[in-house]
Amino acid sequence: MRFLTILGVLLIVLGVVGLTYSVIPIHHTEEVAKLGSLTATKDKENDVVIPPYAGVIFILVGGALAVAGRRHA
């Protein structure tokens, strides 16, 4: 089950990245007003917060999948 091992390692990496970068900024442009061919836009930034327990859960589940994939092979 090489797939389980690869999936487990991927989840571990995502968990470590989630613990390292706990806030991901997302930028987008929002249209505020439009008068004929003239438009007014506003740059807006939202932050997506990744809770620390999500990273820990990803690491634990990834470790379990990696071990299960190695035992099954």
PDB file of N, CA, C and O in Angstrom:
ATOM      1  N   MET A   1       0.827  -1.189   0.000  1.00  0.00           N
ATOM      2  CA  MET A   1       0.000   0.000   0.000  1.00  0.00           C
ATOM      3  C   MET A   1       0.873   1.255   0.000  1.00  0.00           C
ATOM      4  O   MET A   1       0.907   2.003   0.977  1.00  0.00           O
ATOM      5  N   ARG A   2       1.544   1.462  -1.060  1.00  0.00           N
ATOM      6  CA  ARG A   2       2.411   2.622  -1.200  1.00  0.00           C
ATOM      7  C   ARG A   2       1.605   3.923  -1.159  1.00  0.00           C
ATOM      8  O   ARG A   2       2.114   4.964  -0.741  1.00  0.00           O
ATOM      9  N   PHE A   3       0.345   3.854  -1.596  1.00  0.00           N
ATOM     10  CA  PHE A   3      -0.514   5.026  -1.604  1.00  0.00           C
ATOM     11  C   PHE A   3      -0.732   5.558  -0.193  1.00  0.00           C
ATOM     12  O   PHE A   3      -0.694   6.770   0.020  1.00  0.00           O
ATOM     13  N   LEU A   4      -0.960   4.670   0.776  1.00  0.00           N
ATOM     14  CA  LEU A   4      -1.172   5.107   2.159  1.00  0.00           C
ATOM     15  C   LEU A   4       0.072   5.783   2.724  1.00  0.00           C
ATOM     16  O   LEU A   4      -0.034   6.770   3.452  1.00  0.00           O
ATOM     17  N   THR A   5       1.242   5.260   2.395  1.00  0.00           N
ATOM     18  CA  THR A   5       2.479   5.856   2.872  1.00  0.00           C
ATOM     19  C   THR A   5       2.673   7.253   2.296  1.00  0.00           C
ATOM     20  O   THR A   5       3.033   8.180   3.022  1.00  0.00           O
ATOM     21  N   ILE A   6       2.440   7.410   1.002  1.00  0.00           N
ATOM     22  CA  ILE A   6       2.586   8.724   0.361  1.00  0.00           C
ATOM     23  C   ILE A   6       1.562   9.703   0.928  1.00  0.00           C
ATOM     24  O   ILE A   6       1.899  10.854   1.206  1.00  0.00           O
ATOM     25  N   LEU A   7       0.322   9.263   1.102  1.00  0.00           N
ATOM     26  CA  LEU A   7      -0.715  10.112   1.672  1.00  0.00           C
ATOM     27  C   LEU A   7      -0.361  10.505   3.105  1.00  0.00           C
ATOM     28  O   LEU A   7      -0.577  11.649   3.505  1.00  0.00           O
ATOM     29  N   GLY A   8       0.175   9.576   3.870  1.00  0.00           N
ATOM     30  CA  GLY A   8       0.581   9.866   5.241  1.00  0.00           C
ATOM     31  C   GLY A   8       1.686  10.905   5.311  1.00  0.00           C
ATOM     32  O   GLY A   8       1.621  11.824   6.127  1.00  0.00           O
ATOM     33  N   VAL A   9       2.696  10.772   4.470  1.00  0.00           N
ATOM     34  CA  VAL A   9       3.798  11.741   4.450  1.00  0.00           C
ATOM     35  C   VAL A   9       3.287  13.105   4.009  1.00  0.00           C
ATOM     36  O   VAL A   9       3.711  14.127   4.550  1.00  0.00           O
ATOM     37  N   LEU A  10       2.379  13.137   3.031  1.00  0.00           N
ATOM     38  CA  LEU A  10       1.801  14.398   2.574  1.00  0.00           C
ATOM     39  C   LEU A  10       1.023  15.082   3.701  1.00  0.00           C
ATOM     40  O   LEU A  10       1.121  16.298   3.867  1.00  0.00           O
ATOM     41  N   LEU A  11       0.260  14.323   4.469  1.00  0.00           N
ATOM     42  CA  LEU A  11      -0.481  14.898   5.592  1.00  0.00           C
ATOM     43  C   LEU A  11       0.461  15.411   6.685  1.00  0.00           C
ATOM     44  O   LEU A  11       0.183  16.432   7.313  1.00  0.00           O
ATOM     45  N   ILE A  12       1.555  14.716   6.908  1.00  0.00           N
ATOM     46  CA  ILE A  12       2.536  15.172   7.890  1.00  0.00           C
ATOM     47  C   ILE A  12       3.131  16.510   7.449  1.00  0.00           C
ATOM     48  O   ILE A  12       3.251  17.436   8.251  1.00  0.00           O
ATOM     49  N   VAL A  13       3.500  16.606   6.178  1.00  0.00           N
ATOM     50  CA  VAL A  13       4.065  17.858   5.663  1.00  0.00           C
ATOM     51  C   VAL A  13       3.044  18.988   5.770  1.00  0.00           C
ATOM     52  O   VAL A  13       3.393  20.096   6.180  1.00  0.00           O
ATOM     53  N   LEU A  14       1.791  18.725   5.408  1.00  0.00           N
ATOM     54  CA  LEU A  14       0.750  19.751   5.515  1.00  0.00           C
ATOM     55  C   LEU A  14       0.516  20.162   6.969  1.00  0.00           C
ATOM     56  O   LEU A  14       0.254  21.332   7.246  1.00  0.00           O
ATOM     57  N   GLY A  15       0.609  19.222   7.886  1.00  0.00           N
ATOM     58  CA  GLY A  15       0.457  19.547   9.300  1.00  0.00           C
ATOM     59  C   GLY A  15       1.569  20.434   9.808  1.00  0.00           C
ATOM     60  O   GLY A  15       1.315  21.373  10.563  1.00  0.00           O
ATOM     61  N   VAL A  16       2.800  20.157   9.408  1.00  0.00           N
ATOM     62  CA  VAL A  16       3.935  20.984   9.821  1.00  0.00           C
ATOM     63  C   VAL A  16       3.817  22.380   9.218  1.00  0.00           C
ATOM     64  O   VAL A  16       4.095  23.371   9.894  1.00  0.00           O
ATOM     65  N   VAL A  17       3.408  22.468   7.957  1.00  0.00           N
ATOM     66  CA  VAL A  17       3.218  23.776   7.328  1.00  0.00           C
ATOM     67  C   VAL A  17       2.094  24.533   8.034  1.00  0.00           C
ATOM     68  O   VAL A  17       2.196  25.742   8.237  1.00  0.00           O
ATOM     69  N   GLY A  18       1.034  23.838   8.406  1.00  0.00           N
ATOM     70  CA  GLY A  18      -0.073  24.480   9.118  1.00  0.00           C
ATOM     71  C   GLY A  18       0.343  25.004  10.480  1.00  0.00           C
ATOM     72  O   GLY A  18      -0.150  26.043  10.920  1.00  0.00           O
ATOM     73  N   LEU A  19       1.239  24.306  11.150  1.00  0.00           N
ATOM     74  CA  LEU A  19       1.737  24.783  12.443  1.00  0.00           C
ATOM     75  C   LEU A  19       2.709  25.945  12.272  1.00  0.00           C
ATOM     76  O   LEU A  19       2.777  26.832  13.123  1.00  0.00           O
ATOM     77  N   THR A  20       3.456  25.939  11.180  1.00  0.00           N
ATOM     78  CA  THR A  20       4.435  26.990  10.940  1.00  0.00           C
ATOM     79  C   THR A  20       3.768  28.289  10.500  1.00  0.00           C
ATOM     80  O   THR A  20       4.063  29.360  11.031  1.00  0.00           O
ATOM     81  N   TYR A  21       2.870  28.186   9.530  1.00  0.00           N
ATOM     82  CA  TYR A  21       2.160  29.358   9.007  1.00  0.00           C
ATOM     83  C   TYR A  21       0.713  29.266   9.475  1.00  0.00           C
ATOM     84  O   TYR A  21      -0.113  28.624   8.825  1.00  0.00           O
ATOM     85  N   SER A  22       0.404  29.902  10.595  1.00  0.00           N
ATOM     86  CA  SER A  22      -0.938  29.763  11.157  1.00  0.00           C
ATOM     87  C   SER A  22      -1.949  30.728  10.539  1.00  0.00           C
ATOM     88  O   SER A  22      -3.151  30.564  10.746  1.00  0.00           O
ATOM     89  N   VAL A  23      -1.492  31.723   9.790  1.00  0.00           N
ATOM     90  CA  VAL A  23      -2.390  32.676   9.139  1.00  0.00           C
ATOM     91  C   VAL A  23      -2.013  32.774   7.666  1.00  0.00           C
ATOM     92  O   VAL A  23      -0.852  33.002   7.328  1.00  0.00           O
ATOM     93  N   ILE A  24      -3.008  32.600   6.789  1.00  0.00           N
ATOM     94  CA  ILE A  24      -2.783  32.706   5.350  1.00  0.00           C
ATOM     95  C   ILE A  24      -3.561  33.915   4.846  1.00  0.00           C
ATOM     96  O   ILE A  24      -4.790  33.921   4.900  1.00  0.00           O
ATOM     97  N   PRO A  25      -2.859  34.948   4.351  1.00  0.00           N
ATOM     98  CA  PRO A  25      -3.576  36.123   3.834  1.00  0.00           C
ATOM     99  C   PRO A  25      -4.102  35.863   2.418  1.00  0.00           C
ATOM    100  O   PRO A  25      -3.413  35.277   1.583  1.00  0.00           O
ATOM    101  N   ILE A  26      -5.330  36.310   2.168  1.00  0.00           N
ATOM    102  CA  ILE A  26      -5.943  36.176   0.851  1.00  0.00           C
ATOM    103  C   ILE A  26      -6.317  37.575   0.372  1.00  0.00           C
ATOM    104  O   ILE A  26      -7.069  38.284   1.040  1.00  0.00           O
ATOM    105  N   HIS A  27      -5.790  37.971  -0.788  1.00  0.00           N
ATOM    106  CA  HIS A  27      -6.042  39.300  -1.351  1.00  0.00           C
ATOM    107  C   HIS A  27      -7.039  39.179  -2.504  1.00  0.00           C
ATOM    108  O   HIS A  27      -6.944  38.262  -3.320  1.00  0.00           O
ATOM    109  N   HIS A  28      -7.977  40.093  -2.564  1.00  0.00           N
ATOM    110  CA  HIS A  28      -8.856  40.173  -3.723  1.00  0.00           C
ATOM    111  C   HIS A  28      -9.355  41.605  -3.887  1.00  0.00           C
ATOM    112  O   HIS A  28      -9.358  42.401  -2.948  1.00  0.00           O
ATOM    113  N   THR A  29      -9.776  41.902  -5.113  1.00  0.00           N
ATOM    114  CA  THR A  29     -10.260  43.238  -5.445  1.00  0.00           C
ATOM    115  C   THR A  29     -11.784  43.213  -5.478  1.00  0.00           C
ATOM    116  O   THR A  29     -12.390  42.330  -6.085  1.00  0.00           O
ATOM    117  N   GLU A  30     -12.385  44.185  -4.823  1.00  0.00           N
ATOM    118  CA  GLU A  30     -13.834  44.258  -4.734  1.00  0.00           C
ATOM    119  C   GLU A  30     -14.329  45.520  -5.438  1.00  0.00           C
ATOM    120  O   GLU A  30     -13.780  46.601  -5.226  1.00  0.00           O
ATOM    121  N   GLU A  31     -15.355  45.391  -6.268  1.00  0.00           N
ATOM    122  CA  GLU A  31     -15.919  46.544  -6.950  1.00  0.00           C
ATOM    123  C   GLU A  31     -16.843  47.287  -5.995  1.00  0.00           C
ATOM    124  O   GLU A  31     -17.794  46.709  -5.469  1.00  0.00           O
ATOM    125  N   VAL A  32     -16.563  48.566  -5.772  1.00  0.00           N
ATOM    126  CA  VAL A  32     -17.328  49.367  -4.816  1.00  0.00           C
ATOM    127  C   VAL A  32     -18.442  50.129  -5.515  1.00  0.00           C
ATOM    128  O   VAL A  32     -19.583  50.105  -5.054  1.00  0.00           O
ATOM    129  N   ALA A  33     -18.137  50.807  -6.618  1.00  0.00           N
ATOM    130  CA  ALA A  33     -19.133  51.601  -7.329  1.00  0.00           C
ATOM    131  C   ALA A  33     -18.852  51.560  -8.823  1.00  0.00           C
ATOM    132  O   ALA A  33     -17.716  51.372  -9.257  1.00  0.00           O
ATOM    133  N   LYS A  34     -19.911  51.740  -9.594  1.00  0.00           N
ATOM    134  CA  LYS A  34     -19.756  51.762 -11.050  1.00  0.00           C
ATOM    135  C   LYS A  34     -20.660  52.852 -11.611  1.00  0.00           C
ATOM    136  O   LYS A  34     -21.874  52.837 -11.408  1.00  0.00           O
ATOM    137  N   LEU A  35     -20.048  53.799 -12.323  1.00  0.00           N
ATOM    138  CA  LEU A  35     -20.774  54.878 -12.988  1.00  0.00           C
ATOM    139  C   LEU A  35     -20.425  54.842 -14.468  1.00  0.00           C
ATOM    140  O   LEU A  35     -19.369  55.327 -14.874  1.00  0.00           O
ATOM    141  N   GLY A  36     -21.308  54.270 -15.271  1.00  0.00           N
ATOM    142  CA  GLY A  36     -21.026  54.136 -16.704  1.00  0.00           C
ATOM    143  C   GLY A  36     -19.842  53.217 -16.915  1.00  0.00           C
ATOM    144  O   GLY A  36     -19.840  52.070 -16.469  1.00  0.00           O
ATOM    145  N   SER A  37     -18.823  53.739 -17.608  1.00  0.00           N
ATOM    146  CA  SER A  37     -17.630  52.924 -17.850  1.00  0.00           C
ATOM    147  C   SER A  37     -16.581  53.099 -16.750  1.00  0.00           C
ATOM    148  O   SER A  37     -15.517  52.483 -16.803  1.00  0.00           O
ATOM    149  N   LEU A  38     -16.878  53.934 -15.763  1.00  0.00           N
ATOM    150  CA  LEU A  38     -15.960  54.209 -14.669  1.00  0.00           C
ATOM    151  C   LEU A  38     -16.287  53.298 -13.485  1.00  0.00           C
ATOM    152  O   LEU A  38     -17.437  53.224 -13.051  1.00  0.00           O
ATOM    153  N   THR A  39     -15.282  52.613 -12.973  1.00  0.00           N
ATOM    154  CA  THR A  39     -15.506  51.741 -11.815  1.00  0.00           C
ATOM    155  C   THR A  39     -14.530  52.116 -10.703  1.00  0.00           C
ATOM    156  O   THR A  39     -13.391  52.512 -10.953  1.00  0.00           O
ATOM    157  N   ALA A  40     -15.004  51.982  -9.488  1.00  0.00           N
ATOM    158  CA  ALA A  40     -14.153  52.183  -8.312  1.00  0.00           C
ATOM    159  C   ALA A  40     -13.983  50.847  -7.618  1.00  0.00           C
ATOM    160  O   ALA A  40     -14.963  50.171  -7.302  1.00  0.00           O
ATOM    161  N   THR A  41     -12.742  50.472  -7.382  1.00  0.00           N
ATOM    162  CA  THR A  41     -12.467  49.188  -6.739  1.00  0.00           C
ATOM    163  C   THR A  41     -11.713  49.401  -5.441  1.00  0.00           C
ATOM    164  O   THR A  41     -11.116  50.452  -5.210  1.00  0.00           O
ATOM    165  N   LYS A  42     -11.754  48.396  -4.613  1.00  0.00           N
ATOM    166  CA  LYS A  42     -11.071  48.444  -3.328  1.00  0.00           C
ATOM    167  C   LYS A  42     -10.337  47.124  -3.127  1.00  0.00           C
ATOM    168  O   LYS A  42     -10.912  46.049  -3.295  1.00  0.00           O
ATOM    169  N   ASP A  43      -9.061  47.219  -2.765  1.00  0.00           N
ATOM    170  CA  ASP A  43      -8.306  46.010  -2.438  1.00  0.00           C
ATOM    171  C   ASP A  43      -8.680  45.567  -1.034  1.00  0.00           C
ATOM    172  O   ASP A  43      -8.692  46.362  -0.095  1.00  0.00           O
ATOM    173  N   LYS A  44      -8.983  44.290  -0.910  1.00  0.00           N
ATOM    174  CA  LYS A  44      -9.416  43.767   0.375  1.00  0.00           C
ATOM    175  C   LYS A  44      -8.548  42.571   0.739  1.00  0.00           C
ATOM    176  O   LYS A  44      -8.214  41.756  -0.122  1.00  0.00           O
ATOM    177  N   GLU A  45      -8.187  42.466   1.993  1.00  0.00           N
ATOM    178  CA  GLU A  45      -7.371  41.351   2.464  1.00  0.00           C
ATOM    179  C   GLU A  45      -8.102  40.637   3.598  1.00  0.00           C
ATOM    180  O   GLU A  45      -8.481  41.248   4.597  1.00  0.00           O
ATOM    181  N   ASN A  46      -8.287  39.349   3.421  1.00  0.00           N
ATOM    182  CA  ASN A  46      -8.864  38.506   4.466  1.00  0.00           C
ATOM    183  C   ASN A  46      -7.799  37.545   4.952  1.00  0.00           C
ATOM    184  O   ASN A  46      -6.955  37.097   4.176  1.00  0.00           O
ATOM    185  N   ASP A  47      -7.837  37.233   6.221  1.00  0.00           N
ATOM    186  CA  ASP A  47      -6.903  36.271   6.795  1.00  0.00           C
ATOM    187  C   ASP A  47      -7.641  34.984   7.132  1.00  0.00           C
ATOM    188  O   ASP A  47      -8.677  35.000   7.798  1.00  0.00           O
ATOM    189  N   VAL A  48      -7.095  33.876   6.664  1.00  0.00           N
ATOM    190  CA  VAL A  48      -7.627  32.563   7.014  1.00  0.00           C
ATOM    191  C   VAL A  48      -6.740  32.026   8.127  1.00  0.00           C
ATOM    192  O   VAL A  48      -5.538  31.839   7.935  1.00  0.00           O
ATOM    193  N   VAL A  49      -7.332  31.781   9.288  1.00  0.00           N
ATOM    194  CA  VAL A  49      -6.585  31.309  10.445  1.00  0.00           C
ATOM    195  C   VAL A  49      -6.669  29.787  10.504  1.00  0.00           C
ATOM    196  O   VAL A  49      -7.755  29.209  10.467  1.00  0.00           O
ATOM    197  N   ILE A  50      -5.509  29.153  10.596  1.00  0.00           N
ATOM    198  CA  ILE A  50      -5.444  27.697  10.740  1.00  0.00           C
ATOM    199  C   ILE A  50      -5.195  27.400  12.216  1.00  0.00           C
ATOM    200  O   ILE A  50      -4.140  27.752  12.745  1.00  0.00           O
ATOM    201  N   PRO A  51      -6.149  26.759  12.888  1.00  0.00           N
ATOM    202  CA  PRO A  51      -5.961  26.480  14.310  1.00  0.00           C
ATOM    203  C   PRO A  51      -4.840  25.455  14.526  1.00  0.00           C
ATOM    204  O   PRO A  51      -4.658  24.553  13.708  1.00  0.00           O
ATOM    205  N   PRO A  52      -4.095  25.593  15.617  1.00  0.00           N
ATOM    206  CA  PRO A  52      -2.971  24.680  15.861  1.00  0.00           C
ATOM    207  C   PRO A  52      -3.395  23.211  15.977  1.00  0.00           C
ATOM    208  O   PRO A  52      -2.644  22.316  15.591  1.00  0.00           O
ATOM    209  N   TYR A  53      -4.599  22.964  16.509  1.00  0.00           N
ATOM    210  CA  TYR A  53      -5.012  21.570  16.660  1.00  0.00           C
ATOM    211  C   TYR A  53      -5.214  20.886  15.302  1.00  0.00           C
ATOM    212  O   TYR A  53      -5.088  19.666  15.206  1.00  0.00           O
ATOM    213  N   ALA A  54      -5.524  21.654  14.255  1.00  0.00           N
ATOM    214  CA  ALA A  54      -5.673  21.069  12.923  1.00  0.00           C
ATOM    215  C   ALA A  54      -4.330  20.535  12.429  1.00  0.00           C
ATOM    216  O   ALA A  54      -4.265  19.451  11.849  1.00  0.00           O
ATOM    217  N   GLY A  55      -3.257  21.298  12.659  1.00  0.00           N
ATOM    218  CA  GLY A  55      -1.927  20.822  12.267  1.00  0.00           C
ATOM    219  C   GLY A  55      -1.517  19.573  13.023  1.00  0.00           C
ATOM    220  O   GLY A  55      -0.926  18.657  12.452  1.00  0.00           O
ATOM    221  N   VAL A  56      -1.835  19.541  14.320  1.00  0.00           N
ATOM    222  CA  VAL A  56      -1.497  18.364  15.132  1.00  0.00           C
ATOM    223  C   VAL A  56      -2.289  17.145  14.656  1.00  0.00           C
ATOM    224  O   VAL A  56      -1.744  16.044  14.574  1.00  0.00           O
ATOM    225  N   ILE A  57      -3.568  17.339  14.344  1.00  0.00           N
ATOM    226  CA  ILE A  57      -4.393  16.223  13.861  1.00  0.00           C
ATOM    227  C   ILE A  57      -3.862  15.710  12.529  1.00  0.00           C
ATOM    228  O   ILE A  57      -3.806  14.500  12.311  1.00  0.00           O
ATOM    229  N   PHE A  58      -3.471  16.616  11.636  1.00  0.00           N
ATOM    230  CA  PHE A  58      -2.904  16.196  10.344  1.00  0.00           C
ATOM    231  C   PHE A  58      -1.640  15.371  10.554  1.00  0.00           C
ATOM    232  O   PHE A  58      -1.444  14.355   9.887  1.00  0.00           O
ATOM    233  N   ILE A  59      -0.781  15.801  11.481  1.00  0.00           N
ATOM    234  CA  ILE A  59       0.460  15.069  11.740  1.00  0.00           C
ATOM    235  C   ILE A  59       0.169  13.685  12.310  1.00  0.00           C
ATOM    236  O   ILE A  59       0.782  12.704  11.891  1.00  0.00           O
ATOM    237  N   LEU A  60      -0.754  13.596  13.254  1.00  0.00           N
ATOM    238  CA  LEU A  60      -1.080  12.305  13.862  1.00  0.00           C
ATOM    239  C   LEU A  60      -1.718  11.348  12.859  1.00  0.00           C
ATOM    240  O   LEU A  60      -1.345  10.176  12.793  1.00  0.00           O
ATOM    241  N   VAL A  61      -2.670  11.838  12.086  1.00  0.00           N
ATOM    242  CA  VAL A  61      -3.320  10.981  11.094  1.00  0.00           C
ATOM    243  C   VAL A  61      -2.327  10.590  10.005  1.00  0.00           C
ATOM    244  O   VAL A  61      -2.331   9.448   9.545  1.00  0.00           O
ATOM    245  N   GLY A  62      -1.481  11.522   9.591  1.00  0.00           N
ATOM    246  CA  GLY A  62      -0.464  11.209   8.595  1.00  0.00           C
ATOM    247  C   GLY A  62       0.521  10.164   9.093  1.00  0.00           C
ATOM    248  O   GLY A  62       0.910   9.268   8.343  1.00  0.00           O
ATOM    249  N   GLY A  63       0.925  10.273  10.353  1.00  0.00           N
ATOM    250  CA  GLY A  63       1.819   9.264  10.925  1.00  0.00           C
ATOM    251  C   GLY A  63       1.170   7.894  10.971  1.00  0.00           C
ATOM    252  O   GLY A  63       1.808   6.885  10.671  1.00  0.00           O
ATOM    253  N   ALA A  64      -0.102   7.859  11.348  1.00  0.00           N
ATOM    254  CA  ALA A  64      -0.818   6.574  11.397  1.00  0.00           C
ATOM    255  C   ALA A  64      -0.944   5.960  10.008  1.00  0.00           C
ATOM    256  O   ALA A  64      -0.776   4.751   9.844  1.00  0.00           O
ATOM    257  N   LEU A  65      -1.238   6.784   9.013  1.00  0.00           N
ATOM    258  CA  LEU A  65      -1.343   6.265   7.640  1.00  0.00           C
ATOM    259  C   LEU A  65       0.004   5.801   7.108  1.00  0.00           C
ATOM    260  O   LEU A  65       0.080   4.790   6.409  1.00  0.00           O
ATOM    261  N   ALA A  66       1.063   6.526   7.432  1.00  0.00           N
ATOM    262  CA  ALA A  66       2.397   6.135   6.979  1.00  0.00           C
ATOM    263  C   ALA A  66       2.807   4.791   7.584  1.00  0.00           C
ATOM    264  O   ALA A  66       3.358   3.930   6.897  1.00  0.00           O
ATOM    265  N   VAL A  67       2.532   4.625   8.873  1.00  0.00           N
ATOM    266  CA  VAL A  67       2.854   3.352   9.541  1.00  0.00           C
ATOM    267  C   VAL A  67       2.001   2.230   8.980  1.00  0.00           C
ATOM    268  O   VAL A  67       2.505   1.134   8.737  1.00  0.00           O
ATOM    269  N   ALA A  68       0.711   2.488   8.770  1.00  0.00           N
ATOM    270  CA  ALA A  68      -0.172   1.456   8.226  1.00  0.00           C
ATOM    271  C   ALA A  68       0.242   1.070   6.812  1.00  0.00           C
ATOM    272  O   ALA A  68       0.166  -0.101   6.441  1.00  0.00           O
ATOM    273  N   GLY A  69       0.673   2.030   6.037  1.00  0.00           N
ATOM    274  CA  GLY A  69       1.130   1.736   4.676  1.00  0.00           C
ATOM    275  C   GLY A  69       2.412   0.932   4.664  1.00  0.00           C
ATOM    276  O   GLY A  69       2.594   0.086   3.788  1.00  0.00           O
ATOM    277  N   ARG A  70       3.304   1.170   5.607  1.00  0.00           N
ATOM    278  CA  ARG A  70       4.561   0.405   5.666  1.00  0.00           C
ATOM    279  C   ARG A  70       4.323  -1.015   6.156  1.00  0.00           C
ATOM    280  O   ARG A  70       4.995  -1.945   5.710  1.00  0.00           O
ATOM    281  N   ARG A  71       3.386  -1.191   7.059  1.00  0.00           N
ATOM    282  CA  ARG A  71       3.105  -2.541   7.583  1.00  0.00           C
ATOM    283  C   ARG A  71       2.370  -3.391   6.565  1.00  0.00           C
ATOM    284  O   ARG A  71       2.529  -4.611   6.525  1.00  0.00           O
ATOM    285  N   HIS A  72       1.572  -2.740   5.750  1.00  0.00           N
ATOM    286  CA  HIS A  72       0.743  -3.459   4.789  1.00  0.00           C
ATOM    287  C   HIS A  72       1.540  -3.889   3.559  1.00  0.00           C
ATOM    288  O   HIS A  72       1.144  -4.813   2.850  1.00  0.00           O
ATOM    289  N   ALA A  73       2.656  -3.222   3.312  1.00  0.00           N
ATOM    290  CA  ALA A  73       3.440  -3.501   2.095  1.00  0.00           C
ATOM    291  C   ALA A  73       4.229  -4.778   2.197  1.00  0.00           C
ATOM    292  O   ALA A  73       4.934  -5.146   1.257  1.00  0.00           O
TER     293      ALA A  73
END
